[in-house]
Amino acid sequence: MGKEQLEELKKHGRYFSVPSGVSMWPMIEKHRKGILEIRELKEPARRYDVVMYTRPNQQGVIHRVLRVRDDDYIIAGDNCWRREYVPKDQVRGIAVSFYRKGKWIGTDNRWYRCYARLWTDLFFIRRPILRLRDRGQRLLRKLHDEK
């Protein structure tokens, strides 16, 4: 998310994002196939919400809130094992719907809410599995580069 998108969010109260990474897979399809509707954050985000925040270099990131604390949020992507500690003033917007496999799905959808709760609540199981996956991929790349 660049300066223009942030201005659009402030001006119109919403912004449509086409994420480029894989950090929110399986919720958002890989390789720029998914679209999210981001609305300006009017009240504090809650656990399970997908929020858009800016890093100090102004890069926009879309990840899920794992836990809300007094001064910050603990956030991680659905396909990530690393947690990030994001100050509340860096969170700019919240996802209210997303486009997947030909249809728009609202974050109030019953099936989506079930997925969000399950995916977040099982982070303690998902984290070591994804960490092991990433280490294995790094090892394979290293072996491949040595050839």
PyMOL commands that set and color helices and strands:
alter all, ss='L'
color gray80, all
select helices_A, chain A and resi 3-12+88-90+110-121+123-146
alter helices_A, ss='H'
color red, helices_A
select strands_A, chain A and resi 14-17+35-40+50-54+60-68+72-76+84-87+91-100+103-106
alter strands_A, ss='S'
color yellow, strands_A
deselect
rebuild
show_as cartoon
